[in-house]
Amino acid sequence: MILAKVTGTLVAPVKNEHLEKCKLLIVQPVDLNGNPEGSDLLAIDYSDAGIGDTVLVAQEGDVVKQLTGSDKIPANAIIMGVVDGMDLAD
């Protein structure tokens, strides 16, 4: 899983039939201090996240298939949760 910040939404009036009910968000991976790192990702939102939220994104293995119950969804990143806060040990 990676930590990311939601930076935008993707609106597509015409999209793959298996994505019709999916909310798509643009996320920017961040480090533990909130600094951007890496490239933006397009992720399916299953956590009701919004712009500005810090989120946990899974993008490895068959996580999209496992959570949606479908292997027909053409995506490899999914927002697993919205981060309310973090406590880092010294």
Biopython code that builds the backbone (N, CA, C, O; Angstrom):
import numpy as np
from Bio.PDB.StructureBuilder import StructureBuilder

atoms = [
    (1, "MET", "N", (0.838, -1.187, 0.000)),
    (1, "MET", "CA", (0.000, 0.000, 0.000)),
    (1, "MET", "C", (0.874, 1.239, 0.000)),
    (1, "MET", "O", (2.001, 1.233, 0.495)),
    (2, "ILE", "N", (0.332, 2.283, -0.559)),
    (2, "ILE", "CA", (1.049, 3.557, -0.559)),
    (2, "ILE", "C", (0.159, 4.643, 0.033)),
    (2, "ILE", "O", (-1.068, 4.544, 0.023)),
    (3, "LEU", "N", (0.801, 5.663, 0.540)),
    (3, "LEU", "CA", (0.117, 6.838, 1.055)),
    (3, "LEU", "C", (0.023, 7.831, -0.091)),
    (3, "LEU", "O", (0.995, 8.019, -0.822)),
    (4, "ALA", "N", (-1.127, 8.469, -0.260)),
    (4, "ALA", "CA", (-1.303, 9.404, -1.374)),
    (4, "ALA", "C", (-2.270, 10.517, -0.985)),
    (4, "ALA", "O", (-3.026, 10.400, -0.020)),
    (5, "LYS", "N", (-2.227, 11.588, -1.752)),
    (5, "LYS", "CA", (-3.128, 12.726, -1.572)),
    (5, "LYS", "C", (-4.032, 12.798, -2.799)),
    (5, "LYS", "O", (-3.553, 12.738, -3.931)),
    (6, "VAL", "N", (-5.341, 12.927, -2.573)),
    (6, "VAL", "CA", (-6.280, 13.054, -3.692)),
    (6, "VAL", "C", (-6.141, 14.458, -4.264)),
    (6, "VAL", "O", (-6.311, 15.452, -3.559)),
    (7, "THR", "N", (-5.827, 14.521, -5.567)),
    (7, "THR", "CA", (-5.610, 15.816, -6.214)),
    (7, "THR", "C", (-6.678, 16.180, -7.233)),
    (7, "THR", "O", (-6.737, 17.319, -7.697)),
    (8, "GLY", "N", (-7.522, 15.215, -7.583)),
    (8, "GLY", "CA", (-8.548, 15.529, -8.567)),
    (8, "GLY", "C", (-9.492, 14.368, -8.809)),
    (8, "GLY", "O", (-9.306, 13.267, -8.290)),
    (9, "THR", "N", (-10.502, 14.640, -9.604)),
    (9, "THR", "CA", (-11.466, 13.612, -9.981)),
    (9, "THR", "C", (-11.395, 13.423, -11.490)),
    (9, "THR", "O", (-10.969, 14.317, -12.222)),
    (10, "LEU", "N", (-11.810, 12.268, -11.934)),
    (10, "LEU", "CA", (-11.853, 11.998, -13.363)),
    (10, "LEU", "C", (-13.311, 11.778, -13.741)),
    (10, "LEU", "O", (-13.988, 10.909, -13.190)),
    (11, "VAL", "N", (-13.776, 12.571, -14.677)),
    (11, "VAL", "CA", (-15.148, 12.443, -15.161)),
    (11, "VAL", "C", (-15.080, 11.974, -16.607)),
    (11, "VAL", "O", (-14.455, 12.613, -17.452)),
    (12, "ALA", "N", (-15.732, 10.848, -16.879)),
    (12, "ALA", "CA", (-15.747, 10.305, -18.229)),
    (12, "ALA", "C", (-17.170, 9.870, -18.560)),
    (12, "ALA", "O", (-17.634, 8.852, -18.046)),
    (13, "PRO", "N", (-17.869, 10.616, -19.403)),
    (13, "PRO", "CA", (-19.246, 10.260, -19.718)),
    (13, "PRO", "C", (-19.348, 8.919, -20.452)),
    (13, "PRO", "O", (-20.384, 8.256, -20.401)),
    (14, "VAL", "N", (-18.275, 8.527, -21.128)),
    (14, "VAL", "CA", (-18.251, 7.227, -21.797)),
    (14, "VAL", "C", (-17.024, 6.493, -21.285)),
    (14, "VAL", "O", (-15.901, 6.974, -21.437)),
    (15, "LYS", "N", (-17.235, 5.316, -20.670)),
    (15, "LYS", "CA", (-16.113, 4.527, -20.180)),
    (15, "LYS", "C", (-16.441, 3.044, -20.233)),
    (15, "LYS", "O", (-17.583, 2.659, -20.482)),
    (16, "ASN", "N", (-15.457, 2.238, -20.004)),
    (16, "ASN", "CA", (-15.616, 0.797, -19.992)),
    (16, "ASN", "C", (-16.837, 0.424, -19.161)),
    (16, "ASN", "O", (-17.045, 0.975, -18.080)),
    (17, "GLU", "N", (-17.641, -0.504, -19.659)),
    (17, "GLU", "CA", (-18.885, -0.885, -18.972)),
    (17, "GLU", "C", (-18.656, -1.358, -17.548)),
    (17, "GLU", "O", (-19.542, -1.210, -16.706)),
    (18, "HIS", "N", (-17.502, -1.918, -17.257)),
    (18, "HIS", "CA", (-17.226, -2.413, -15.910)),
    (18, "HIS", "C", (-16.813, -1.297, -14.951)),
    (18, "HIS", "O", (-16.725, -1.516, -13.743)),
    (19, "LEU", "N", (-16.564, -0.117, -15.479)),
    (19, "LEU", "CA", (-16.211, 1.036, -14.657)),
    (19, "LEU", "C", (-17.378, 2.001, -14.456)),
    (19, "LEU", "O", (-17.225, 3.015, -13.775)),
    (20, "GLU", "N", (-18.528, 1.704, -15.031)),
    (20, "GLU", "CA", (-19.650, 2.638, -14.994)),
    (20, "GLU", "C", (-20.065, 3.053, -13.587)),
    (20, "GLU", "O", (-20.449, 4.204, -13.380)),
    (21, "LYS", "N", (-19.999, 2.153, -12.625)),
    (21, "LYS", "CA", (-20.432, 2.470, -11.259)),
    (21, "LYS", "C", (-19.279, 2.897, -10.364)),
    (21, "LYS", "O", (-19.477, 3.120, -9.170)),
    (22, "CYS", "N", (-18.077, 3.014, -10.921)),
    (22, "CYS", "CA", (-16.891, 3.344, -10.138)),
    (22, "CYS", "C", (-16.608, 4.844, -10.136)),
    (22, "CYS", "O", (-16.703, 5.509, -11.168)),
    (23, "LYS", "N", (-16.260, 5.360, -8.965)),
    (23, "LYS", "CA", (-15.794, 6.736, -8.837)),
    (23, "LYS", "C", (-14.281, 6.693, -9.037)),
    (23, "LYS", "O", (-13.589, 5.915, -8.381)),
    (24, "LEU", "N", (-13.770, 7.525, -9.940)),
    (24, "LEU", "CA", (-12.345, 7.536, -10.246)),
    (24, "LEU", "C", (-11.702, 8.824, -9.742)),
    (24, "LEU", "O", (-12.191, 9.920, -10.015)),
    (25, "LEU", "N", (-10.606, 8.682, -9.008)),
    (25, "LEU", "CA", (-9.905, 9.837, -8.462)),
    (25, "LEU", "C", (-8.449, 9.820, -8.894)),
    (25, "LEU", "O", (-7.870, 8.759, -9.127)),
    (26, "ILE", "N", (-7.867, 11.003, -8.999)),
    (26, "ILE", "CA", (-6.445, 11.161, -9.299)),
    (26, "ILE", "C", (-5.740, 11.349, -7.969)),
    (26, "ILE", "O", (-6.114, 12.215, -7.177)),
    (27, "VAL", "N", (-4.714, 10.532, -7.722)),
    (27, "VAL", "CA", (-3.980, 10.602, -6.460)),
    (27, "VAL", "C", (-2.495, 10.788, -6.725)),
    (27, "VAL", "O", (-1.950, 10.267, -7.697)),
    (28, "GLN", "N", (-1.854, 11.540, -5.843)),
    (28, "GLN", "CA", (-0.415, 11.789, -5.905)),
    (28, "GLN", "C", (0.233, 11.073, -4.728)),
    (28, "GLN", "O", (-0.046, 11.419, -3.580)),
    (29, "PRO", "N", (1.098, 10.074, -4.979)),
    (29, "PRO", "CA", (1.799, 9.428, -3.873)),
    (29, "PRO", "C", (2.594, 10.459, -3.060)),
    (29, "PRO", "O", (3.157, 11.401, -3.618)),
    (30, "VAL", "N", (2.631, 10.269, -1.746)),
    (30, "VAL", "CA", (3.362, 11.180, -0.861)),
    (30, "VAL", "C", (4.198, 10.360, 0.124)),
    (30, "VAL", "O", (3.928, 9.183, 0.366)),
    (31, "ASP", "N", (5.228, 11.020, 0.690)),
    (31, "ASP", "CA", (6.011, 10.368, 1.733)),
    (31, "ASP", "C", (5.315, 10.593, 3.077)),
    (31, "ASP", "O", (4.233, 11.179, 3.124)),
    (32, "LEU", "N", (5.926, 10.134, 4.158)),
    (32, "LEU", "CA", (5.292, 10.241, 5.474)),
    (32, "LEU", "C", (5.160, 11.679, 5.962)),
    (32, "LEU", "O", (4.423, 11.944, 6.912)),
    (33, "ASN", "N", (5.867, 12.610, 5.320)),
    (33, "ASN", "CA", (5.752, 14.026, 5.663)),
    (33, "ASN", "C", (4.772, 14.759, 4.759)),
    (33, "ASN", "O", (4.578, 15.966, 4.899)),
    (34, "GLY", "N", (4.154, 14.033, 3.832)),
    (34, "GLY", "CA", (3.189, 14.647, 2.924)),
    (34, "GLY", "C", (3.790, 15.249, 1.679)),
    (34, "GLY", "O", (3.092, 15.912, 0.912)),
    (35, "ASN", "N", (5.092, 15.029, 1.460)),
    (35, "ASN", "CA", (5.761, 15.566, 0.265)),
    (35, "ASN", "C", (5.503, 14.651, -0.929)),
    (35, "ASN", "O", (5.590, 13.430, -0.800)),
    (36, "PRO", "N", (5.186, 15.229, -2.093)),
    (36, "PRO", "CA", (4.915, 14.409, -3.284)),
    (36, "PRO", "C", (6.117, 13.551, -3.660)),
    (36, "PRO", "O", (7.265, 13.983, -3.557)),
    (37, "GLU", "N", (5.831, 12.328, -4.096)),
    (37, "GLU", "CA", (6.884, 11.476, -4.641)),
    (37, "GLU", "C", (6.282, 10.551, -5.683)),
    (37, "GLU", "O", (5.234, 9.943, -5.463)),
    (38, "GLY", "N", (6.949, 10.453, -6.807)),
    (38, "GLY", "CA", (6.453, 9.602, -7.878)),
    (38, "GLY", "C", (5.406, 10.291, -8.731)),
    (38, "GLY", "O", (5.149, 11.488, -8.603)),
    (39, "SER", "N", (4.810, 9.492, -9.606)),
    (39, "SER", "CA", (3.822, 10.000, -10.566)),
    (39, "SER", "C", (2.398, 9.826, -10.055)),
    (39, "SER", "O", (2.120, 8.963, -9.223)),
    (40, "ASP", "N", (1.500, 10.667, -10.571)),
    (40, "ASP", "CA", (0.084, 10.555, -10.240)),
    (40, "ASP", "C", (-0.452, 9.197, -10.672)),
    (40, "ASP", "O", (0.061, 8.576, -11.603)),
    (41, "LEU", "N", (-1.496, 8.747, -9.976)),
    (41, "LEU", "CA", (-2.176, 7.495, -10.290)),
    (41, "LEU", "C", (-3.659, 7.755, -10.454)),
    (41, "LEU", "O", (-4.201, 8.708, -9.894)),
    (42, "LEU", "N", (-4.299, 6.915, -11.212)),
    (42, "LEU", "CA", (-5.747, 6.918, -11.314)),
    (42, "LEU", "C", (-6.235, 5.739, -10.484)),
    (42, "LEU", "O", (-5.821, 4.604, -10.718)),
    (43, "ALA", "N", (-7.113, 5.996, -9.517)),
    (43, "ALA", "CA", (-7.547, 4.943, -8.601)),
    (43, "ALA", "C", (-9.065, 4.914, -8.468)),
    (43, "ALA", "O", (-9.731, 5.949, -8.487)),
    (44, "ILE", "N", (-9.587, 3.708, -8.333)),
    (44, "ILE", "CA", (-11.005, 3.530, -8.025)),
    (44, "ILE", "C", (-11.191, 3.870, -6.555)),
    (44, "ILE", "O", (-10.392, 3.449, -5.719)),
    (45, "ASP", "N", (-12.226, 4.620, -6.232)),
    (45, "ASP", "CA", (-12.473, 5.021, -4.845)),
    (45, "ASP", "C", (-13.547, 4.152, -4.213)),
    (45, "ASP", "O", (-14.694, 4.147, -4.661)),
    (46, "TYR", "N", (-13.177, 3.418, -3.174)),
    (46, "TYR", "CA", (-14.135, 2.615, -2.410)),
    (46, "TYR", "C", (-14.284, 3.135, -0.989)),
    (46, "TYR", "O", (-14.849, 2.454, -0.133)),
    (47, "SER", "N", (-13.772, 4.354, -0.731)),
    (47, "SER", "CA", (-13.771, 4.882, 0.635)),
    (47, "SER", "C", (-14.424, 6.240, 0.758)),
    (47, "SER", "O", (-14.309, 6.881, 1.802)),
    (48, "ASP", "N", (-15.106, 6.698, -0.278)),
    (48, "ASP", "CA", (-15.756, 8.003, -0.288)),
    (48, "ASP", "C", (-14.766, 9.131, 0.004)),
    (48, "ASP", "O", (-15.065, 10.045, 0.772)),
    (49, "ALA", "N", (-13.592, 9.058, -0.612)),
    (49, "ALA", "CA", (-12.571, 10.090, -0.452)),
    (49, "ALA", "C", (-12.906, 11.297, -1.319)),
    (49, "ALA", "O", (-13.734, 11.220, -2.227)),
    (50, "GLY", "N", (-12.248, 12.407, -1.023)),
    (50, "GLY", "CA", (-12.449, 13.623, -1.794)),
    (50, "GLY", "C", (-11.149, 14.371, -1.980)),
    (50, "GLY", "O", (-10.128, 14.014, -1.392)),
    (51, "ILE", "N", (-11.184, 15.401, -2.791)),
    (51, "ILE", "CA", (-9.990, 16.199, -3.064)),
    (51, "ILE", "C", (-9.417, 16.736, -1.753)),
    (51, "ILE", "O", (-10.140, 17.274, -0.915)),
    (52, "GLY", "N", (-8.100, 16.577, -1.596)),
    (52, "GLY", "CA", (-7.409, 17.040, -0.400)),
    (52, "GLY", "C", (-7.223, 15.967, 0.650)),
    (52, "GLY", "O", (-6.405, 16.131, 1.555)),
    (53, "ASP", "N", (-7.966, 14.866, 0.554)),
    (53, "ASP", "CA", (-7.836, 13.779, 1.535)),
    (53, "ASP", "C", (-6.523, 13.029, 1.341)),
    (53, "ASP", "O", (-6.046, 12.866, 0.218)),
    (54, "THR", "N", (-5.953, 12.580, 2.442)),
    (54, "THR", "CA", (-4.834, 11.649, 2.409)),
    (54, "THR", "C", (-5.442, 10.258, 2.468)),
    (54, "THR", "O", (-6.300, 9.987, 3.308)),
    (55, "VAL", "N", (-4.999, 9.375, 1.577)),
    (55, "VAL", "CA", (-5.624, 8.061, 1.445)),
    (55, "VAL", "C", (-4.577, 6.953, 1.384)),
    (55, "VAL", "O", (-3.400, 7.198, 1.118)),
    (56, "LEU", "N", (-5.033, 5.733, 1.636)),
    (56, "LEU", "CA", (-4.225, 4.537, 1.447)),
    (56, "LEU", "C", (-4.639, 3.905, 0.131)),
    (56, "LEU", "O", (-5.820, 3.635, -0.091)),
    (57, "VAL", "N", (-3.676, 3.670, -0.735)),
    (57, "VAL", "CA", (-3.952, 3.111, -2.055)),
    (57, "VAL", "C", (-3.236, 1.773, -2.183)),
    (57, "VAL", "O", (-2.039, 1.665, -1.920)),
    (58, "ALA", "N", (-3.984, 0.764, -2.588)),
    (58, "ALA", "CA", (-3.391, -0.537, -2.895)),
    (58, "ALA", "C", (-3.297, -0.655, -4.400)),
    (58, "ALA", "O", (-4.236, -0.320, -5.122)),
    (59, "GLN", "N", (-2.151, -1.136, -4.869)),
    (59, "GLN", "CA", (-1.993, -1.260, -6.312)),
    (59, "GLN", "C", (-1.182, -2.490, -6.697)),
    (59, "GLN", "O", (-0.641, -2.555, -7.801)),
    (60, "GLU", "N", (-1.095, -3.439, -5.821)),
    (60, "GLU", "CA", (-0.318, -4.631, -6.115)),
    (60, "GLU", "C", (-1.207, -5.858, -6.130)),
    (60, "GLU", "O", (-2.228, -5.912, -5.444)),
    (61, "GLY", "N", (-0.813, -6.828, -6.908)),
    (61, "GLY", "CA", (-1.539, -8.091, -6.934)),
    (61, "GLY", "C", (-2.939, -7.956, -7.481)),
    (61, "GLY", "O", (-3.200, -7.129, -8.355)),
    (62, "ASP", "N", (-3.833, -8.766, -6.968)),
    (62, "ASP", "CA", (-5.220, -8.815, -7.439)),
    (62, "ASP", "C", (-6.175, -8.082, -6.517)),
    (62, "ASP", "O", (-7.326, -8.493, -6.368)),
    (63, "VAL", "N", (-5.716, -7.002, -5.893)),
    (63, "VAL", "CA", (-6.545, -6.326, -4.892)),
    (63, "VAL", "C", (-7.850, -5.791, -5.478)),
    (63, "VAL", "O", (-8.891, -5.884, -4.829)),
    (64, "VAL", "N", (-7.819, -5.238, -6.681)),
    (64, "VAL", "CA", (-9.053, -4.722, -7.296)),
    (64, "VAL", "C", (-10.027, -5.873, -7.516)),
    (64, "VAL", "O", (-11.216, -5.755, -7.220)),
    (65, "LYS", "N", (-9.524, -6.966, -8.027)),
    (65, "LYS", "CA", (-10.365, -8.146, -8.257)),
    (65, "LYS", "C", (-10.959, -8.666, -6.940)),
    (65, "LYS", "O", (-12.139, -9.011, -6.883)),
    (66, "GLN", "N", (-10.146, -8.719, -5.893)),
    (66, "GLN", "CA", (-10.617, -9.220, -4.605)),
    (66, "GLN", "C", (-11.698, -8.330, -4.004)),
    (66, "GLN", "O", (-12.685, -8.837, -3.473)),
    (67, "LEU", "N", (-11.529, -7.025, -4.079)),
    (67, "LEU", "CA", (-12.488, -6.112, -3.458)),
    (67, "LEU", "C", (-13.764, -5.932, -4.256)),
    (67, "LEU", "O", (-14.840, -5.758, -3.683)),
    (68, "THR", "N", (-13.652, -5.972, -5.569)),
    (68, "THR", "CA", (-14.837, -5.753, -6.396)),
    (68, "THR", "C", (-15.543, -7.052, -6.751)),
    (68, "THR", "O", (-16.707, -7.044, -7.151)),
    (69, "GLY", "N", (-14.836, -8.170, -6.603)),
    (69, "GLY", "CA", (-15.428, -9.457, -6.963)),
    (69, "GLY", "C", (-15.480, -9.676, -8.468)),
    (69, "GLY", "O", (-16.184, -10.563, -8.953)),
    (70, "SER", "N", (-14.729, -8.861, -9.203)),
    (70, "SER", "CA", (-14.746, -8.967, -10.663)),
    (70, "SER", "C", (-13.329, -8.882, -11.213)),
    (70, "SER", "O", (-12.534, -8.043, -10.789)),
    (71, "ASP", "N", (-13.029, -9.754, -12.154)),
    (71, "ASP", "CA", (-11.731, -9.657, -12.816)),
    (71, "ASP", "C", (-11.845, -8.896, -14.136)),
    (71, "ASP", "O", (-10.900, -8.870, -14.926)),
    (72, "LYS", "N", (-12.988, -8.286, -14.370)),
    (72, "LYS", "CA", (-13.229, -7.559, -15.613)),
    (72, "LYS", "C", (-12.986, -6.054, -15.485)),
    (72, "LYS", "O", (-13.011, -5.344, -16.490)),
    (73, "ILE", "N", (-12.754, -5.558, -14.278)),
    (73, "ILE", "CA", (-12.524, -4.130, -14.082)),
    (73, "ILE", "C", (-11.082, -3.804, -14.481)),
    (73, "ILE", "O", (-10.142, -4.314, -13.872)),
    (74, "PRO", "N", (-10.905, -2.962, -15.498)),
    (74, "PRO", "CA", (-9.575, -2.655, -16.010)),
    (74, "PRO", "C", (-8.859, -1.593, -15.173)),
    (74, "PRO", "O", (-8.671, -0.461, -15.620)),
    (75, "ALA", "N", (-8.467, -1.967, -13.969)),
    (75, "ALA", "CA", (-7.779, -1.036, -13.075)),
    (75, "ALA", "C", (-6.819, -1.820, -12.198)),
    (75, "ALA", "O", (-7.001, -3.015, -11.967)),
    (76, "ASN", "N", (-5.792, -1.131, -11.711)),
    (76, "ASN", "CA", (-4.862, -1.799, -10.808)),
    (76, "ASN", "C", (-4.559, -0.982, -9.560)),
    (76, "ASN", "O", (-3.604, -1.280, -8.844)),
    (77, "ALA", "N", (-5.357, 0.041, -9.293)),
    (77, "ALA", "CA", (-5.185, 0.835, -8.077)),
    (77, "ALA", "C", (-6.556, 1.123, -7.477)),
    (77, "ALA", "O", (-7.505, 1.456, -8.187)),
    (78, "ILE", "N", (-6.641, 0.986, -6.148)),
    (78, "ILE", "CA", (-7.918, 1.205, -5.471)),
    (78, "ILE", "C", (-7.663, 1.891, -4.132)),
    (78, "ILE", "O", (-6.740, 1.530, -3.402)),
    (79, "ILE", "N", (-8.486, 2.875, -3.823)),
    (79, "ILE", "CA", (-8.365, 3.586, -2.547)),
    (79, "ILE", "C", (-9.033, 2.734, -1.478)),
    (79, "ILE", "O", (-10.225, 2.435, -1.548)),
    (80, "MET", "N", (-8.224, 2.346, -0.475)),
    (80, "MET", "CA", (-8.682, 1.428, 0.571)),
    (80, "MET", "C", (-9.236, 2.168, 1.794)),
    (80, "MET", "O", (-10.069, 1.623, 2.519)),
    (81, "GLY", "N", (-8.786, 3.385, 2.025)),
    (81, "GLY", "CA", (-9.242, 4.112, 3.204)),
    (81, "GLY", "C", (-8.749, 5.535, 3.216)),
    (81, "GLY", "O", (-7.768, 5.877, 2.556)),
    (82, "VAL", "N", (-9.447, 6.369, 3.980)),
    (82, "VAL", "CA", (-9.076, 7.765, 4.176)),
    (82, "VAL", "C", (-8.319, 7.862, 5.503)),
    (82, "VAL", "O", (-8.781, 7.340, 6.518)),
    (83, "VAL", "N", (-7.172, 8.519, 5.498)),
    (83, "VAL", "CA", (-6.346, 8.649, 6.687)),
    (83, "VAL", "C", (-6.814, 9.858, 7.492)),
    (83, "VAL", "O", (-6.818, 10.984, 6.993)),
    (84, "ASP", "N", (-7.207, 9.613, 8.745)),
    (84, "ASP", "CA", (-7.630, 10.714, 9.624)),
    (84, "ASP", "C", (-6.438, 11.336, 10.352)),
    (84, "ASP", "O", (-6.465, 12.520, 10.690)),
    (85, "GLY", "N", (-5.404, 10.549, 10.591)),
    (85, "GLY", "CA", (-4.220, 11.062, 11.278)),
    (85, "GLY", "C", (-3.149, 9.998, 11.324)),
    (85, "GLY", "O", (-3.407, 8.814, 11.109)),
    (86, "MET", "N", (-1.926, 10.453, 11.613)),
    (86, "MET", "CA", (-0.806, 9.534, 11.726)),
    (86, "MET", "C", (0.014, 9.905, 12.963)),
    (86, "MET", "O", (0.139, 11.076, 13.321)),
    (87, "ASP", "N", (0.559, 8.889, 13.594)),
    (87, "ASP", "CA", (1.431, 9.065, 14.749)),
    (87, "ASP", "C", (2.715, 8.315, 14.456)),
    (87, "ASP", "O", (2.702, 7.086, 14.399)),
    (88, "LEU", "N", (3.816, 9.012, 14.269)),
    (88, "LEU", "CA", (5.080, 8.391, 13.941)),
    (88, "LEU", "C", (5.987, 8.330, 15.160)),
    (88, "LEU", "O", (6.141, 9.318, 15.878)),
    (89, "ALA", "N", (6.583, 7.173, 15.389)),
    (89, "ALA", "CA", (7.515, 7.019, 16.511)),
    (89, "ALA", "C", (8.807, 7.751, 16.186)),
    (89, "ALA", "O", (9.181, 7.877, 15.020)),
    (90, "ASP", "N", (9.482, 8.228, 17.213)),
    (90, "ASP", "CA", (10.760, 8.939, 17.004)),
    (90, "ASP", "C", (11.843, 8.013, 16.555)),
    (90, "ASP", "O", (12.974, 8.446, 16.335)),
]
sb = StructureBuilder()
sb.init_structure("model")
sb.init_model(0)
sb.init_chain("A")
sb.init_seg("    ")
for serial, (resi, resn, name, xyz) in enumerate(atoms, 1):
    if name == "N":
        sb.init_residue(resn, " ", resi, " ")
    sb.init_atom(name, np.array(xyz, "f"), 0.0, 1.0, " ", f" {name:<3s}", serial, name[0])
structure = sb.get_structure()
